[in-house]
Amino acid sequence: MKGRIHPSAVLDGEINVGRDCLIEAFVQIRGNVRSGERCYFGPGCLIQGPVLIGNQVFLGEKTTIGFSPQRLIREYQQGKIESPWIGLESTTIGHECIIRSGSVIYAGSRMGNNVRLGHNVLIREEVTIGEGTTVGTGVIIDGNSFIGSRVSIQSNAYIPWNTHIENHVFLGPGCILTNDKYVMRTQYDLHGPILREGVSIGAGAVILPNIEIGAGSVVGAGAVVTKNVPPKAIVYGVPAKIYGKIPNSWKKPLE
């Protein structure tokens, strides 16, 4: 290890830290963990392998990478395994990512290059996030969800289990996506929304379960979307209705 490691840091396992990395006070790195060059591990970080971290990754104070999913915690409580950290799926953090203080990423999630997270972001297991995506402060992304590349998710948005979001999508602050059509009143397979490429969702909008928003469409602030939306439509209201069509001159978000 060629980096600078604070004396209070704990490195326990098969650890391979790249050149010029800085590991601050009270960091814990456990299991099979490999990082690239010039990474920063802020005070109090917990990294639980297997984890692969790219070059020039910033992990803010008290971030957690590789948190144990509920399944393993239950197995530990029932005495089936000796530790809730046994049998974790591998977690991957791409090059030049910024993960700010207090964020938690569960084991089995995958993050592309140049992803930027705000403070206190929660990302559950089996989530994929594409390169260049931004996730604002306080966002929750539940498990088994796909987030494409160059997506912008603003602060305090909620993304439920089994959601699919394609490239160049914009989610305004406080958006709520849902996946339970019957709010636990009957048996139902949870299906989050599908947001196709280039969709923009205004602040505080609510998207009901299993709804598909067509490519390039815009959903107005505060709308409640109860039906599928065709491509390039402008919808708003409660319930949301189509009020126009996107001009061809409009660009995708983040282009």
Backbone hydrogen bonds, N-H to C=O, Kabsch-Sander energy under -0.5 kcal/mol:
donor,donor_aa,acceptor,acceptor_aa,energy
2,K,17,V,-0.7
4,R,21,C,-3.0
5,I,3,G,-0.6
6,H,23,I,-2.4
9,A,6,H,-1.9
10,V,27,V,-3.1
11,L,9,A,-0.5
12,D,10,V,-0.5
12,D,29,I,-2.8
15,I,13,G,-1.4
16,N,33,V,-2.5
18,G,36,G,-1.0
20,D,2,K,-0.6
21,C,18,G,-1.0
22,L,39,C,-2.5
23,I,4,R,-3.2
24,E,22,L,-0.6
24,E,41,F,-2.6
27,V,24,E,-1.2
28,Q,45,C,-2.8
29,I,10,V,-3.1
30,R,47,I,-2.9
31,G,12,D,-2.2
33,V,14,E,-1.7
33,V,31,G,-1.0
34,R,51,V,-2.2
35,S,16,N,-2.6
36,G,53,I,-0.9
36,G,54,G,-1.2
38,R,19,R,-3.3
40,Y,57,V,-2.8
41,F,22,L,-2.9
42,G,40,Y,-0.6
42,G,59,L,-2.8
44,G,25,A,-2.0
45,C,42,G,-1.7
46,L,63,T,-2.4
47,I,28,Q,-3.0
48,Q,46,L,-0.5
48,Q,65,I,-2.8
49,G,30,R,-3.3
49,G,47,I,-0.6
51,V,32,N,-2.1
52,L,91,T,-2.5
53,I,34,R,-3.0
54,G,93,I,-2.1
56,Q,37,E,-3.5
57,V,54,G,-0.5
58,F,97,C,-2.6
59,L,40,Y,-2.5
59,L,57,V,-0.5
60,G,58,F,-0.6
60,G,99,I,-3.5
62,K,43,P,-2.1
63,T,60,G,-1.3
64,T,103,S,-2.4
65,I,46,L,-2.6
66,G,105,I,-2.2
67,F,105,I,-1.7
72,L,69,P,-0.6
73,I,69,P,-1.7
74,R,70,Q,-2.7
75,E,71,R,-1.9
76,Y,72,L,-2.1
77,Q,73,I,-2.3
78,Q,74,R,-2.0
79,G,76,Y,-1.6
80,K,75,E,-2.7
81,I,75,E,-0.8
86,I,83,S,-1.6
88,L,85,W,-0.6
91,T,50,P,-2.2
92,T,109,S,-2.1
93,I,52,L,-2.8
94,G,111,M,-1.1
94,G,112,G,-0.6
96,E,55,N,-3.3
97,C,94,G,-0.9
98,I,115,V,-2.4
99,I,58,F,-3.0
100,R,98,I,-0.6
100,R,117,L,-0.9
100,R,118,G,-0.5
102,G,61,E,-1.8
103,S,100,R,-1.4
104,V,121,V,-2.8
105,I,64,T,-2.7
106,Y,123,I,-2.9
107,A,67,F,-2.9
108,G,89,E,-0.6
109,S,106,Y,-1.2
110,R,127,V,-2.9
111,M,92,T,-2.1
112,G,129,I,-2.6
114,N,95,H,-3.4
115,V,112,G,-0.7
116,R,133,T,-2.3
117,L,98,I,-3.4
118,G,135,V,-2.3
120,N,101,S,-2.1
121,V,118,G,-0.5
122,L,139,V,-2.4
123,I,104,V,-2.7
124,R,141,I,-2.8
127,V,124,R,-0.5
128,T,145,S,-2.1
129,I,110,R,-2.5
130,G,147,I,-1.7
130,G,148,G,-0.9
132,G,113,N,-2.2
133,T,130,G,-1.1
134,T,151,V,-2.9
135,V,116,R,-3.0
136,G,153,I,-3.1
138,G,119,H,-2.2
139,V,136,G,-1.4
140,I,157,A,-1.9
141,I,122,L,-2.8
142,D,140,I,-0.5
142,D,159,I,-3.1
144,N,125,E,-1.9
146,F,163,T,-2.6
147,I,128,T,-3.1
148,G,165,I,-1.6
150,R,131,E,-2.2
151,V,148,G,-0.5
152,S,169,V,-2.7
153,I,134,T,-2.9
153,I,151,V,-0.5
154,Q,152,S,-0.6
154,Q,171,L,-2.8
156,N,137,T,-1.9
157,A,154,Q,-1.2
158,Y,175,C,-2.3
159,I,140,I,-2.7
162,N,143,G,-1.7
164,H,193,P,-2.2
165,I,146,F,-2.7
166,E,195,L,-2.8
168,H,149,S,-2.1
169,V,166,E,-0.7
170,F,199,V,-2.6
171,L,152,S,-3.1
172,G,170,F,-0.5
172,G,201,I,-2.5
174,G,155,S,-1.9
175,C,172,G,-1.5
176,I,205,A,-2.7
177,L,158,Y,-2.2
178,T,207,I,-2.0
181,K,179,N,-0.6
183,V,180,D,-1.1
185,R,182,Y,-2.1
191,H,179,N,-1.5
192,G,162,N,-1.9
194,I,211,I,-2.8
195,L,164,H,-2.7
196,R,194,I,-0.6
196,R,213,I,-2.4
198,G,167,N,-2.2
199,V,196,R,-1.4
200,S,217,S,-2.4
201,I,170,F,-2.8
202,G,219,V,-2.8
204,G,173,P,-1.8
205,A,202,G,-1.6
206,V,223,A,-3.0
207,I,176,I,-2.4
208,L,206,V,-0.5
208,L,225,V,-2.2
210,N,191,H,-1.5
211,I,208,L,-1.2
213,I,194,I,-2.8
213,I,211,I,-0.5
214,G,212,E,-0.6
214,G,229,V,-2.4
216,G,197,E,-1.9
217,S,214,G,-1.8
218,V,233,A,-2.8
219,V,200,S,-2.9
220,G,218,V,-0.5
220,G,235,V,-3.0
222,G,203,A,-1.8
223,A,220,G,-1.6
224,V,237,G,-1.9
225,V,206,V,-2.9
225,V,223,A,-0.5
226,T,224,V,-0.7
229,V,212,E,-2.7
232,K,215,A,-2.0
233,A,230,P,-1.0
234,I,244,G,-2.2
235,V,218,V,-2.7
235,V,233,A,-0.6
236,Y,241,K,-1.5
240,A,224,V,-2.8
241,K,236,Y,-2.1
243,Y,234,I,-3.3
244,G,234,I,-0.8
246,I,232,K,-3.0
250,W,247,P,-1.6
255,E,252,K,-1.4
